[in-house]
Amino acid sequence: MASEAVIKELKGKALQLRYNLLEMIGVGKAGHLGGSSSLAETIAVLYFNKMKFDPKNLKDPNRDRLVLSKGHAALIQYAALAELGCFPREELKKVKSLGGLLQGHPDLSIPGIEAVTGSLGQGLSISVGMALALRLDKSPARIYTVMGDGEQSEGQLWEAAMAAANFKVDNLTAFLDWNKIQATGPTKEVFGIPQLAEKWAAFGWEVIPVDGHDVGKICDAIDKAATVKGKPSIVILDTIKGKAFSFAEGNAAYHNGILDDAKFAQATKELDALKAGL
Ligand SMILES: Cc1ncc(C[n+]2csc(CCOP(=O)(O)OP(=O)(O)O)c2C)c(N)n1
């Protein structure tokens, strides 16, 4: 169990990641605020507490790897990599612009990124391959993979799910960002997949449901997954799309929305209020 001090630190990190999102998205530019903010706590826990990840030794063969299968949420990963010093902070403002380092989706040219993603459904296949390779190398490293709930309609993902169970890939922890909204509306209306937990369990996975905005519980879920032997684990994160920005919470318009001056000011004010309450 994480101590009170660790929980406080991780809440602060999640908040800083959200400030970084605002810095990247800015005013008048489209950016994936919703599905990035729903992951702030999970990404904070992974990069600042649970993952073996040394920004000064990015090619360490025994590093843990994070594959962002829902690659459109790259901004939240960039937010963490910038905090860790993988690249200069000035790159944040240049995201998605010519001459900038940070692409709209994860790319191997970016320090700290492990896989090219963005075409949904592929990240789990990549992760299973990585996990099997690490096992052959007798490496202690783990693979962490983050998927979306809209992404669950991709068929390739379920092939990878079966392969992971068949090959008893227990050095892999997947996350499902169950924020219930996808690009154009509620996931259950666009392409409903009921009983996700039961489906993953039926595919042979250990299923660990958790409040995806509770850093302490996310720590516990990751620890629990690491103890599971002989099968892969999936942490189902119960989250709110656009979390922390009242106008964006549960609102598909901010899947890849544009902030005007007023909304940007409101977003900053809401983060400042959270900071004051930390
Ligand atoms: C194969 C493929 N089809 C369609 C898209 C376009 N697309 C980008 S994001 C998105 C919705 C994803 O929803 P979800 O997985 O729930 O992500 P989140 O809401 O967590 O951001 C879609 C359909 C894509 N990137 N890849």
The ligand as an ORCA input file, in Angstrom:
! r2SCAN-3c Opt
* xyz 1 1
  C      -8.049      1.762    -36.585
  C      -8.547      3.132    -36.218
  N      -9.816      3.480    -36.504
  C     -10.267      4.709    -36.169
  C      -9.446      5.622    -35.563
  C      -9.953      7.020    -35.247
  N     -10.126      7.226    -33.819
  C      -9.238      7.967    -33.109
  S      -9.626      8.063    -31.496
  C     -11.024      7.142    -31.727
  C     -11.928      6.830    -30.571
  C     -11.246      6.025    -29.543
  O     -12.050      5.871    -28.418
  P     -11.444      5.320    -27.093
  O     -10.653      4.102    -27.375
  O     -12.560      5.161    -26.122
  O     -10.449      6.446    -26.666
  P     -10.637      7.563    -25.509
  O     -12.054      7.936    -25.428
  O     -10.212      6.907    -24.250
  O      -9.727      8.673    -25.900
  C     -11.166      6.762    -33.041
  C     -12.271      5.929    -33.566
  C      -8.117      5.219    -35.280
  N      -7.258      6.042    -34.674
  N      -7.696      3.969    -35.602
*
